[in-house]
Amino acid sequence: MERIKKSAAFKALFKNGKRTGVPGAKLFYAKNGLRVNRVGFPLSRGYGNAVQRNLSKRYSREVYRLLKAQLDVGYDMLFLLYPGRDSFDARCAQFRLLCKKAGLITG
């Protein structure tokens, strides 16, 4: 999985990227001109303790891994997560709906 790691890339996506949202999460995305998708999972401020943050990111990475084959390529994506819906099934539904609303799911 290609990850967005640099702070400048996060800021650019927040400022210039297109966005869509569902309860508990937002998706910021923009074309990147590459043959791969790059992804990041920032959490909102005050997102629980370290255990909750790590679990949330672990769920997010796994959901993205399962969804990745259905996505168009060539995008930078940030899935901004809010506390409250921290189950694997809820995260699956959130990510699928976000990608569908953004038009990133092929087929």
Secondary structure in CASP SS format (residue, H / E / C, confidence):
PFRMAT SS
TARGET T0000
AUTHOR 0000-0000-0000
METHOD secondary structure of the structure
MODEL  1
M C 1.00
E E 1.00
R E 1.00
I C 1.00
K C 1.00
K C 1.00
S H 1.00
A H 1.00
A H 1.00
F H 1.00
K H 1.00
A H 1.00
L H 1.00
F H 1.00
K H 1.00
N H 1.00
G C 1.00
K E 1.00
R E 1.00
T E 1.00
G E 1.00
V E 1.00
P C 1.00
G C 1.00
A E 1.00
K E 1.00
L E 1.00
F E 1.00
Y E 1.00
A E 1.00
K E 1.00
N C 1.00
G C 1.00
L C 1.00
R C 1.00
V C 1.00
N C 1.00
R E 1.00
V E 1.00
G E 1.00
F C 1.00
P C 1.00
L E 1.00
S C 1.00
R C 1.00
G C 1.00
Y C 1.00
G C 1.00
N C 1.00
A H 1.00
V H 1.00
Q H 1.00
R H 1.00
N H 1.00
L H 1.00
S H 1.00
K H 1.00
R H 1.00
Y H 1.00
S H 1.00
R H 1.00
E H 1.00
V H 1.00
Y H 1.00
R H 1.00
L H 1.00
L H 1.00
K H 1.00
A H 1.00
Q H 1.00
L E 1.00
D C 1.00
V C 1.00
G C 1.00
Y E 1.00
D E 1.00
M E 1.00
L E 1.00
F E 1.00
L E 1.00
L E 1.00
Y C 1.00
P C 1.00
G C 1.00
R C 1.00
D C 1.00
S C 1.00
F H 1.00
D H 1.00
A H 1.00
R H 1.00
C H 1.00
A H 1.00
Q H 1.00
F H 1.00
R H 1.00
L H 1.00
L H 1.00
C H 1.00
K H 1.00
K H 1.00
A H 1.00
G C 1.00
L C 1.00
I E 1.00
T C 1.00
G C 1.00
END
